[in-house]
Each structure stands twice: as structure tokens, then as C-alpha cells.
Amino acid sequence: MLTAILAEVHWMTGALLAALSVGGLLIGFLLLYVRFARIEGLLSRLQEIQSLTDEIRELRRTMSGITLKQLEVLMDSVREHSRSMDATLDGVYRGILQLNEHFGMRRGQAVKDLVERKFFGQGYDSVVILSDLSGDLEEPLELQVEAVRGGLSYKGTVVIQNDSVVSAQLKPSYGVFP
């Protein structure tokens, strides 16, 4: 019976040793896998560093081929292009100013026509806009107006927004006298 127990203990010891060996091998493979993954990451970084080193060498070769005289010529060319661009931008600016002036005159005339149509349609004989219609006419635009209807003079304000008369309040000028 003792031999049976010893045989069984011997067998269990062998199985335990085999299991520990397999476990040890698995842990060893896992450690190797982690190490190889780290090494692979370092190798990819090393390849990036190598490509940067190659680019630096190429830049050094290029820079060594450029002389001070060539740099001066290039800088003169850049200055000339800068002057040309300044002249072009100045011309564009002057053109924009002329367009703005032209648009301002057209806008002023359009506002004047709009106000005159409004009051002539209401039976006024003459309409005079007292406000300045030159420059930047931003809406809502409030204008001082004087108009004549039936021989009486009327004065007041006209508000223009979105190219239409929004409000027109004219009062007879005789209401001003005592």
C-alpha cells in the first residue's frame, strides 16, 4: 500500500512539475512578446530618427551649395516682388476707393429717388432732402426732408430701411410759428 501511495505521489509530482513547466513556458513567451513589442516600437522611432537624419544631411548639402552672393540675389528678388505687390495692392486699394465713391453716389441717388417717389405719390409738389447723401449710408437711414404741398411747406424725418421708406413724419412749418 505504501508503494501505491508513493507511486501516486510520484505521479502527482510529475504532473505538478509538468504543469509548472508549461506555466513557466507561457509566462516566458508572454514576457518575450511584451519585450518584442517594445523593441518594435523603438525600431519604428529609430526609423523616424533615421529619416530625419537623412533630411538634415540633405539640407546641409543644399545649404553648403548656396553662397552669400546667391542669397543676396534671392533677397533682392524678394524685395522686388514685395515692391511689385505693394504697388499692385495700392492700385487695388485706389480702385476700391473709386468704386466706393461711385457706389456711394449711386446709393445716394437711389435714396433720393425713393424719397421723391414716395412724396410725389402723396401729392407733394417738391421734395428737398436736407441730409447729406454722400459717404457711407448705413441703414436704417434717417433723413431730414422738406416738402411742399398745396403751397404749404412741410418738414420732418424719413426713415429708410431695406430700400423702402419705413417711416415718414412731416409736419407743416406753420405749426412752428406762435
Summary of the structure (lengths in Angstrom):
residues: 178
radius of gyration: 46.5
end to end distance: 142.9
largest distance: 144.3
contacts: 392
relative contact order: 0.05
helix: 69%
strand: 18%
